[in-house]
């Protein structure tokens, strides 16, 4: 079950660290970093039902349901980016 209650310690400090981690990155690099961060945290959580619940909540209540086979734009791995 997804915990949606405030739980993050030093949330302002984490937000600052997140913003700082994006400093100097191009938009594609920033998107790639966010994708890697999501995958790292998803791996840490590990529970499929919890992750699906998080996806649903992050998408928003008024968002249309995802298509059966949505088109995605792949993100190049960081080691391939010059």
N, CA, C and O atoms as a GROMACS GRO file, in nm:
protein
  328
    1UNK      N    1   0.084  -0.118   0.000
    1UNK     CA    2   0.000   0.000   0.000
    1UNK      C    3   0.089   0.125   0.000
    1UNK      O    4   0.188   0.131   0.073
    2UNK      N    5   0.054   0.219  -0.079
    2UNK     CA    6   0.131   0.342  -0.094
    2UNK      C    7   0.105   0.436   0.023
    2UNK      O    8  -0.010   0.466   0.054
    3UNK      N    9   0.211   0.482   0.085
    3UNK     CA   10   0.200   0.578   0.195
    3UNK      C   11   0.195   0.718   0.134
    3UNK      O   12   0.295   0.764   0.079
    4UNK      N   13   0.082   0.786   0.144
    4UNK     CA   14   0.069   0.922   0.090
    4UNK      C   15   0.069   1.027   0.201
    4UNK      O   16   0.047   1.145   0.175
    5UNK      N   17   0.092   0.984   0.324
    5UNK     CA   18   0.101   1.078   0.436
    5UNK      C   19   0.242   1.139   0.437
    5UNK      O   20   0.337   1.074   0.394
    6UNK      N   21   0.256   1.262   0.486
    6UNK     CA   22   0.389   1.322   0.494
    6UNK      C   23   0.484   1.230   0.570
    6UNK      O   24   0.457   1.190   0.683
    7UNK      N   25   0.595   1.196   0.506
    7UNK     CA   26   0.688   1.100   0.565
    7UNK      C   27   0.834   1.139   0.538
    7UNK      O   28   0.925   1.089   0.605
    8UNK      N   29   0.855   1.226   0.442
    8UNK     CA   30   0.990   1.263   0.400
    8UNK      C   31   1.056   1.350   0.506
    8UNK      O   32   1.004   1.455   0.544
    9UNK      N   33   1.171   1.305   0.553
    9UNK     CA   34   1.246   1.384   0.650
    9UNK      C   35   1.321   1.493   0.576
    9UNK      O   36   1.375   1.470   0.468
   10UNK      N   37   1.326   1.611   0.633
   10UNK     CA   38   1.397   1.725   0.575
   10UNK      C   39   1.356   1.746   0.429
   10UNK      O   40   1.441   1.751   0.340
   11UNK      N   41   1.226   1.759   0.406
   11UNK     CA   42   1.175   1.768   0.269
   11UNK      C   43   1.231   1.888   0.193
   11UNK      O   44   1.258   1.878   0.073
   12UNK      N   45   1.250   2.000   0.260
   12UNK     CA   46   1.308   2.116   0.191
   12UNK      C   47   1.452   2.089   0.148
   12UNK      O   48   1.495   2.132   0.041
   13UNK      N   49   1.525   2.019   0.232
   13UNK     CA   50   1.664   1.984   0.198
   13UNK      C   51   1.667   1.889   0.079
   13UNK      O   52   1.752   1.902  -0.009
   14UNK      N   53   1.575   1.792   0.076
   14UNK     CA   54   1.571   1.700  -0.038
   14UNK      C   55   1.533   1.774  -0.166
   14UNK      O   56   1.592   1.751  -0.271
   15UNK      N   57   1.434   1.863  -0.156
   15UNK     CA   58   1.394   1.940  -0.274
   15UNK      C   59   1.512   2.021  -0.327
   15UNK      O   60   1.535   2.026  -0.448
   16UNK      N   61   1.587   2.083  -0.237
   16UNK     CA   62   1.704   2.161  -0.279
   16UNK      C   63   1.808   2.070  -0.346
   16UNK      O   64   1.867   2.108  -0.447
   17UNK      N   65   1.831   1.951  -0.290
   17UNK     CA   66   1.926   1.857  -0.348
   17UNK      C   67   1.879   1.811  -0.486
   17UNK      O   68   1.960   1.794  -0.577
   18UNK      N   69   1.749   1.790  -0.502
   18UNK     CA   70   1.693   1.749  -0.631
   18UNK      C   71   1.713   1.859  -0.735
   18UNK      O   72   1.756   1.831  -0.847
   19UNK      N   73   1.683   1.982  -0.699
   19UNK     CA   74   1.702   2.094  -0.791
   19UNK      C   75   1.850   2.109  -0.825
   19UNK      O   76   1.885   2.129  -0.942
   20UNK      N   77   1.936   2.099  -0.725
   20UNK     CA   78   2.080   2.111  -0.749
   20UNK      C   79   2.133   2.000  -0.839
   20UNK      O   80   2.224   2.023  -0.918
   21UNK      N   81   2.076   1.882  -0.829
   21UNK     CA   82   2.120   1.770  -0.912
   21UNK      C   83   2.093   1.796  -1.060
   21UNK      O   84   2.158   1.738  -1.147
   22UNK      N   85   1.996   1.883  -1.089
   22UNK     CA   86   1.962   1.915  -1.227
   22UNK      C   87   2.042   2.033  -1.283
   22UNK      O   88   2.039   2.060  -1.404
   23UNK      N   89   2.114   2.104  -1.196
   23UNK     CA   90   2.190   2.220  -1.241
   23UNK      C   91   2.293   2.179  -1.346
   23UNK      O   92   2.367   2.082  -1.328
   24UNK      N   93   2.297   2.255  -1.455
   24UNK     CA   94   2.394   2.232  -1.560
   24UNK      C   95   2.356   2.124  -1.660
   24UNK      O   96   2.429   2.100  -1.756
   25UNK      N   97   2.241   2.058  -1.639
   25UNK     CA   98   2.197   1.955  -1.732
   25UNK      C   99   2.111   2.017  -1.842
   25UNK      O  100   2.037   2.112  -1.817
   26UNK      N  101   2.121   1.963  -1.961
   26UNK     CA  102   2.030   2.003  -2.068
   26UNK      C  103   1.893   1.943  -2.037
   26UNK      O  104   1.882   1.858  -1.948
   27UNK      N  105   1.791   1.986  -2.109
   27UNK     CA  106   1.657   1.930  -2.086
   27UNK      C  107   1.655   1.779  -2.108
   27UNK      O  108   1.600   1.708  -2.024
   28UNK      N  109   1.713   1.726  -2.217
   28UNK     CA  110   1.716   1.580  -2.232
   28UNK      C  111   1.793   1.510  -2.120
   28UNK      O  112   1.753   1.402  -2.075
   29UNK      N  113   1.903   1.569  -2.075
   29UNK     CA  114   1.979   1.509  -1.965
   29UNK      C  115   1.898   1.510  -1.836
   29UNK      O  116   1.903   1.415  -1.758
   30UNK      N  117   1.824   1.619  -1.814
   30UNK     CA  118   1.740   1.630  -1.696
   30UNK      C  119   1.629   1.526  -1.698
   30UNK      O  120   1.600   1.462  -1.596
   31UNK      N  121   1.566   1.508  -1.814
   31UNK     CA  122   1.462   1.404  -1.827
   31UNK      C  123   1.522   1.266  -1.804
   31UNK      O  124   1.460   1.182  -1.738
   32UNK      N  125   1.640   1.241  -1.857
   32UNK     CA  126   1.705   1.112  -1.840
   32UNK      C  127   1.739   1.088  -1.693
   32UNK      O  128   1.724   0.976  -1.643
   33UNK      N  129   1.784   1.192  -1.624
   33UNK     CA  130   1.814   1.178  -1.482
   33UNK      C  131   1.688   1.145  -1.404
   33UNK      O  132   1.689   1.058  -1.316
   34UNK      N  133   1.578   1.215  -1.436
   34UNK     CA  134   1.452   1.186  -1.368
   34UNK      C  135   1.407   1.042  -1.392
   34UNK      O  136   1.360   0.975  -1.301
   35UNK      N  137   1.422   0.995  -1.516
   35UNK     CA  138   1.384   0.857  -1.547
   35UNK      C  139   1.469   0.758  -1.467
   35UNK      O  140   1.417   0.661  -1.413
   36UNK      N  141   1.600   0.783  -1.459
   36UNK     CA  142   1.686   0.694  -1.381
   36UNK      C  143   1.649   0.698  -1.233
   36UNK      O  144   1.648   0.594  -1.167
   37UNK      N  145   1.618   0.817  -1.182
   37UNK     CA  146   1.579   0.830  -1.041
   37UNK      C  147   1.452   0.752  -1.013
   37UNK      O  148   1.443   0.681  -0.913
   38UNK      N  149   1.354   0.764  -1.101
   38UNK     CA  150   1.228   0.689  -1.084
   38UNK      C  151   1.256   0.540  -1.082
   38UNK      O  152   1.203   0.468  -0.998
   39UNK      N  153   1.339   0.492  -1.175
   39UNK     CA  154   1.367   0.349  -1.181
   39UNK      C  155   1.446   0.301  -1.059
   39UNK      O  156   1.422   0.191  -1.010
   40UNK      N  157   1.539   0.381  -1.010
   40UNK     CA  158   1.612   0.346  -0.889
   40UNK      C  159   1.518   0.335  -0.769
   40UNK      O  160   1.526   0.240  -0.691
   41UNK      N  161   1.429   0.434  -0.755
   41UNK     CA  162   1.337   0.432  -0.642
   41UNK      C  163   1.232   0.321  -0.657
   41UNK      O  164   1.192   0.260  -0.558
   42UNK      N  165   1.188   0.296  -0.780
   42UNK     CA  166   1.094   0.186  -0.804
   42UNK      C  167   1.159   0.053  -0.766
   42UNK      O  168   1.094  -0.033  -0.707
   43UNK      N  169   1.285   0.035  -0.801
   43UNK     CA  170   1.355  -0.086  -0.764
   43UNK      C  171   1.365  -0.099  -0.612
   43UNK      O  172   1.351  -0.209  -0.557
   44UNK      N  173   1.388   0.012  -0.546
   44UNK     CA  174   1.398   0.011  -0.400
   44UNK      C  175   1.264  -0.028  -0.338
   44UNK      O  176   1.260  -0.106  -0.243
   45UNK      N  177   1.154   0.026  -0.392
   45UNK     CA  178   1.020  -0.007  -0.341
   45UNK      C  179   0.987  -0.153  -0.372
   45UNK      O  180   0.950  -0.230  -0.283
   46UNK      N  181   1.001  -0.190  -0.498
   46UNK     CA  182   0.988  -0.329  -0.539
   46UNK      C  183   0.850  -0.387  -0.553
   46UNK      O  184   0.833  -0.483  -0.629
   47UNK      N  185   0.751  -0.336  -0.485
   47UNK     CA  186   0.617  -0.394  -0.488
   47UNK      C  187   0.537  -0.340  -0.607
   47UNK      O  188   0.512  -0.219  -0.617
   48UNK      N  189   0.497  -0.430  -0.696
   48UNK     CA  190   0.429  -0.391  -0.820
   48UNK      C  191   0.299  -0.314  -0.793
   48UNK      O  192   0.274  -0.212  -0.856
   49UNK      N  193   0.218  -0.362  -0.700
   49UNK     CA  194   0.089  -0.296  -0.671
   49UNK      C  195   0.113  -0.154  -0.618
   49UNK      O  196   0.041  -0.061  -0.656
   50UNK      N  197   0.211  -0.137  -0.532
   50UNK     CA  198   0.242  -0.005  -0.478
   50UNK      C  199   0.289   0.088  -0.588
   50UNK      O  200   0.249   0.205  -0.593
   51UNK      N  201   0.373   0.038  -0.677
   51UNK     CA  202   0.424   0.120  -0.787
   51UNK      C  203   0.311   0.159  -0.883
   51UNK      O  204   0.308   0.272  -0.930
   52UNK      N  205   0.220   0.067  -0.912
   52UNK     CA  206   0.107   0.100  -0.999
   52UNK      C  207   0.016   0.204  -0.934
   52UNK      O  208  -0.037   0.292  -1.002
   53UNK      N  209  -0.002   0.194  -0.804
   53UNK     CA  210  -0.081   0.293  -0.731
   53UNK      C  211  -0.014   0.430  -0.739
   53UNK      O  212  -0.081   0.531  -0.758
   54UNK      N  213   0.118   0.433  -0.725
   54UNK     CA  214   0.194   0.558  -0.736
   54UNK      C  215   0.181   0.618  -0.876
   54UNK      O  216   0.164   0.739  -0.890
   55UNK      N  217   0.188   0.534  -0.979
   55UNK     CA  218   0.171   0.583  -1.115
   55UNK      C  219   0.033   0.646  -1.134
   55UNK      O  220   0.020   0.752  -1.194
   56UNK      N  221  -0.068   0.578  -1.082
   56UNK     CA  222  -0.205   0.629  -1.095
   56UNK      C  223  -0.219   0.764  -1.023
   56UNK      O  224  -0.277   0.857  -1.078
   57UNK      N  225  -0.166   0.774  -0.903
   57UNK     CA  226  -0.177   0.899  -0.828
   57UNK      C  227  -0.094   1.010  -0.892
   57UNK      O  228  -0.138   1.125  -0.897
   58UNK      N  229   0.025   0.977  -0.940
   58UNK     CA  230   0.111   1.079  -1.002
   58UNK      C  231   0.051   1.130  -1.132
   58UNK      O  232   0.070   1.247  -1.167
   59UNK      N  233  -0.021   1.045  -1.202
   59UNK     CA  234  -0.084   1.086  -1.328
   59UNK      C  235  -0.195   1.187  -1.303
   59UNK      O  236  -0.221   1.273  -1.388
   60UNK      N  237  -0.261   1.177  -1.188
   60UNK     CA  238  -0.367   1.272  -1.153
   60UNK      C  239  -0.505   1.213  -1.175
   60UNK      O  240  -0.524   1.126  -1.260
   61UNK      N  241  -0.598   1.259  -1.099
   61UNK     CA  242  -0.735   1.206  -1.104
   61UNK      C  243  -0.806   1.242  -1.233
   61UNK      O  244  -0.890   1.165  -1.280
   62UNK      N  245  -0.776   1.357  -1.291
   62UNK     CA  246  -0.847   1.401  -1.411
   62UNK      C  247  -0.778   1.362  -1.540
   62UNK      O  248  -0.826   1.393  -1.649
   63UNK      N  249  -0.666   1.294  -1.528
   63UNK     CA  250  -0.593   1.254  -1.649
   63UNK      C  251  -0.666   1.139  -1.717
   63UNK      O  252  -0.723   1.053  -1.649
   64UNK      N  253  -0.665   1.137  -1.850
   64UNK     CA  254  -0.729   1.024  -1.918
   64UNK      C  255  -0.652   0.896  -1.888
   64UNK      O  256  -0.532   0.901  -1.861
   65UNK      N  257  -0.720   0.782  -1.893
   65UNK     CA  258  -0.649   0.657  -1.868
   65UNK      C  259  -0.543   0.634  -1.974
   65UNK      O  260  -0.560   0.677  -2.089
   66UNK      N  261  -0.436   0.566  -1.939
   66UNK     CA  262  -0.332   0.542  -2.039
   66UNK      C  263  -0.384   0.453  -2.151
   66UNK      O  264  -0.469   0.367  -2.130
   67UNK      N  265  -0.332   0.476  -2.270
   67UNK     CA  266  -0.370   0.394  -2.384
   67UNK      C  267  -0.320   0.252  -2.363
   67UNK      O  268  -0.228   0.228  -2.284
   68UNK      N  269  -0.382   0.157  -2.433
   68UNK     CA  270  -0.344   0.018  -2.417
   68UNK      C  271  -0.197  -0.002  -2.453
   68UNK      O  272  -0.125  -0.073  -2.382
   69UNK      N  273  -0.152   0.059  -2.561
   69UNK     CA  274  -0.013   0.052  -2.603
   69UNK      C  275   0.035   0.193  -2.636
   69UNK      O  276   0.049   0.228  -2.753
   70UNK      N  277   0.061   0.275  -2.531
   70UNK     CA  278   0.099   0.413  -2.557
   70UNK      C  279   0.235   0.423  -2.623
   70UNK      O  280   0.324   0.341  -2.601
   71UNK      N  281   0.250   0.526  -2.704
   71UNK     CA  282   0.379   0.553  -2.766
   71UNK      C  283   0.468   0.619  -2.662
   71UNK      O  284   0.423   0.704  -2.585
   72UNK      N  285   0.593   0.579  -2.659
   72UNK     CA  286   0.689   0.640  -2.567
   72UNK      C  287   0.810   0.685  -2.646
   72UNK      O  288   0.840   0.634  -2.754
   73UNK      N  289   0.879   0.780  -2.589
   73UNK     CA  290   1.004   0.825  -2.646
   73UNK      C  291   1.115   0.770  -2.560
   73UNK      O  292   1.126   0.806  -2.443
   74UNK      N  293   1.198   0.682  -2.614
   74UNK     CA  294   1.304   0.622  -2.532
   74UNK      C  295   1.404   0.728  -2.487
   74UNK      O  296   1.427   0.827  -2.556
   75UNK      N  297   1.461   0.707  -2.372
   75UNK     CA  298   1.563   0.794  -2.316
   75UNK      C  299   1.696   0.723  -2.332
   75UNK      O  300   1.712   0.608  -2.290
   76UNK      N  301   1.790   0.791  -2.393
   76UNK     CA  302   1.923   0.732  -2.413
   76UNK      C  303   1.993   0.713  -2.280
   76UNK      O  304   1.989   0.802  -2.195
   77UNK      N  305   2.056   0.597  -2.260
   77UNK     CA  306   2.132   0.579  -2.136
   77UNK      C  307   2.241   0.686  -2.124
   77UNK      O  308   2.294   0.732  -2.225
   78UNK      N  309   2.273   0.723  -2.003
   78UNK     CA  310   2.370   0.830  -1.979
   78UNK      C  311   2.506   0.799  -2.041
   78UNK      O  312   2.574   0.890  -2.088
   79UNK      N  313   2.545   0.674  -2.042
   79UNK     CA  314   2.679   0.642  -2.094
   79UNK      C  315   2.689   0.659  -2.245
   79UNK      O  316   2.799   0.657  -2.300
   80UNK      N  317   2.573   0.675  -2.314
   80UNK     CA  318   2.577   0.696  -2.459
   80UNK      C  319   2.569   0.843  -2.496
   80UNK      O  320   2.584   0.879  -2.613
   81UNK      N  321   2.544   0.928  -2.397
   81UNK     CA  322   2.530   1.070  -2.424
   81UNK      C  323   2.667   1.137  -2.419
   81UNK      O  324   2.747   1.111  -2.329
   82UNK      N  325   2.693   1.220  -2.516
   82UNK     CA  326   2.823   1.288  -2.521
   82UNK      C  327   2.821   1.412  -2.435
   82UNK      O  328   2.922   1.483  -2.427
   0.00000   0.00000   0.00000
